[in-house]
Amino acid sequence: MTIAVLGATGMVGSRVIKEASTRGHQVLALSRKPAGESPGNPNVTPVAVDATDPHALREALAGSVSHGAADAVVLTVRTVPVDEEFLVGTTRRVLDIAAQIGARVLVVGGAGALRSPDAPGLLVADNPAYVPAGIRAVAAAGIAQLRTCQSHGDADCVYLSPPALLEPGTRTGRYRRGTDTLLVGADGRSWISAEDLAVAVVDELETPGPDRLITVAHHGER
Ligand SMILES: NC(=O)c1ccc[n+]([C@@H]2O[C@H](COP(=O)([O-])OP(=O)(O)OC[C@H]3O[C@@H](n4cnc5c(N)ncnc54)[C@H](OP(=O)(O)O)[C@@H]3O)[C@@H](O)[C@H]2O)c1
């Protein structure tokens, strides 16, 4: 596959690029400052693109003289502070282009869009046990991004919610997979390494499941 990763320089994006290119996929590494991304890796093509520029985004995803069209797009962008308008607008632009070129979209979103494990009627975003008031806007933006995916009539989109904690770590190659409810381990922790999340991203692209909202977590064994 040719997999475009928008957010290539990020914590998640860089690991998805490593995982996908190691498995032999061609990767289009998209971000505003792509220089230095996997230099010399023949499977990785860095492309400078600002996600707010629809023409540049279209050219990057649909192909140009330097590279072919994407078969799949991994959207894994983030801004600090959170900018819901940017997130929703970027998601809509990517979905529109992907629908036109027939590419599948995997959005790496937020845990807030999931149901609370002990209170299924309560979204994680609305549960102070997981989301303190200070990061509620981040969680709300993630939900808006999920709604954008769900309401897009034409695009083939799967939204991957991480567990509560997602951080750089070790690649074990294994993980637990769920759908719309936050996964918590026997130790009470809800977490995964960015490396294992990247494994799950590429697995989902290689072997698409039936669910439009999925989540993953550490497999729970040492
Ligand atoms: N527990 C959780 O729910 C949890 C935890 C962590 C992350 N996440 C989610 O995981 C996803 C990835 O997060 P991350 O930690 O990997 O983010 P990150 O490390 O901050 O990286 C963000 C990426 O977005 C790119 N970007 C930002 N604005 C852009 C623009 N205008 N045009 C093109 N690219 C742009 C950046 O590249 P440039 O600046 O070079 O353009 C960078 O590659 C996000 O959706 C985040 O919310 C969820």
PDBQT file of the ligand as one rigid body, heavy atoms in Angstrom, charges set to zero:
ROOT
HETATM    1  N1  LIG A 301      -4.948   9.502  25.395  1.00  0.00    +0.000 N 
HETATM    2  C1  LIG A 301      -5.310  10.149  24.289  1.00  0.00    +0.000 C 
HETATM    3  O1  LIG A 301      -6.501  10.252  23.959  1.00  0.00    +0.000 OA
HETATM    4  C2  LIG A 301      -4.246  10.746  23.412  1.00  0.00    +0.000 A 
HETATM    5  C3  LIG A 301      -2.947  10.953  23.887  1.00  0.00    +0.000 A 
HETATM    6  C4  LIG A 301      -2.006  11.513  23.017  1.00  0.00    +0.000 A 
HETATM    7  C5  LIG A 301      -2.357  11.841  21.694  1.00  0.00    +0.000 A 
HETATM    8  N2  LIG A 301      -3.646  11.617  21.279  1.00  0.00    +0.000 N 
HETATM    9  C6  LIG A 301      -4.062  11.941  19.904  1.00  0.00    +0.000 C 
HETATM   10  O2  LIG A 301      -3.196  11.309  18.978  1.00  0.00    +0.000 OA
HETATM   11  C7  LIG A 301      -3.081  12.129  17.819  1.00  0.00    +0.000 C 
HETATM   12  C8  LIG A 301      -1.603  12.408  17.547  1.00  0.00    +0.000 C 
HETATM   13  O3  LIG A 301      -1.048  13.074  18.668  1.00  0.00    +0.000 OA
HETATM   14  P1  LIG A 301       0.541  13.256  18.823  1.00  0.00    +0.000 P 
HETATM   15  O4  LIG A 301       0.825  13.239  20.287  1.00  0.00    +0.000 OA
HETATM   16  O5  LIG A 301       1.254  12.311  17.925  1.00  0.00    +0.000 OA
HETATM   17  O6  LIG A 301       0.722  14.765  18.296  1.00  0.00    +0.000 OA
HETATM   18  P2  LIG A 301       2.073  15.587  18.162  1.00  0.00    +0.000 P 
HETATM   19  O7  LIG A 301       3.249  14.797  18.607  1.00  0.00    +0.000 OA
HETATM   20  O8  LIG A 301       1.834  16.917  18.824  1.00  0.00    +0.000 OA
HETATM   21  O9  LIG A 301       2.205  15.804  16.586  1.00  0.00    +0.000 OA
HETATM   22  C9  LIG A 301       1.283  16.601  15.917  1.00  0.00    +0.000 C 
HETATM   23  C10 LIG A 301       1.528  16.501  14.421  1.00  0.00    +0.000 C 
HETATM   24  O10 LIG A 301       0.554  17.332  13.759  1.00  0.00    +0.000 OA
HETATM   25  C11 LIG A 301       1.224  18.023  12.726  1.00  0.00    +0.000 C 
HETATM   26  N3  LIG A 301       0.510  19.252  12.399  1.00  0.00    +0.000 N 
HETATM   27  C12 LIG A 301       0.015  20.188  13.262  1.00  0.00    +0.000 A 
HETATM   28  N4  LIG A 301      -0.557  21.185  12.580  1.00  0.00    +0.000 NA
HETATM   29  C13 LIG A 301      -0.410  20.882  11.251  1.00  0.00    +0.000 A 
HETATM   30  C14 LIG A 301      -0.793  21.511  10.047  1.00  0.00    +0.000 A 
HETATM   31  N5  LIG A 301      -1.416  22.719  10.027  1.00  0.00    +0.000 N 
HETATM   32  N6  LIG A 301      -0.503  20.923   8.875  1.00  0.00    +0.000 NA
HETATM   33  C15 LIG A 301       0.153  19.725   8.855  1.00  0.00    +0.000 A 
HETATM   34  N7  LIG A 301       0.528  19.060   9.958  1.00  0.00    +0.000 NA
HETATM   35  C16 LIG A 301       0.260  19.642  11.148  1.00  0.00    +0.000 A 
HETATM   36  C17 LIG A 301       2.612  18.308  13.295  1.00  0.00    +0.000 C 
HETATM   37  O11 LIG A 301       3.558  18.538  12.287  1.00  0.00    +0.000 OA
HETATM   38  P3  LIG A 301       4.204  19.987  11.956  1.00  0.00    +0.000 P 
HETATM   39  O12 LIG A 301       4.133  20.814  13.207  1.00  0.00    +0.000 OA
HETATM   40  O13 LIG A 301       5.591  19.676  11.478  1.00  0.00    +0.000 OA
HETATM   41  O14 LIG A 301       3.361  20.499  10.851  1.00  0.00    +0.000 OA
HETATM   42  C18 LIG A 301       2.915  16.969  13.981  1.00  0.00    +0.000 C 
HETATM   43  O15 LIG A 301       3.450  16.067  13.040  1.00  0.00    +0.000 OA
HETATM   44  C19 LIG A 301      -3.914  13.390  18.105  1.00  0.00    +0.000 C 
HETATM   45  O16 LIG A 301      -5.212  13.236  17.577  1.00  0.00    +0.000 OA
HETATM   46  C20 LIG A 301      -3.968  13.428  19.611  1.00  0.00    +0.000 C 
HETATM   47  O17 LIG A 301      -5.074  14.122  20.104  1.00  0.00    +0.000 OA
HETATM   48  C21 LIG A 301      -4.591  11.088  22.115  1.00  0.00    +0.000 A 
ENDROOT
TORSDOF 0
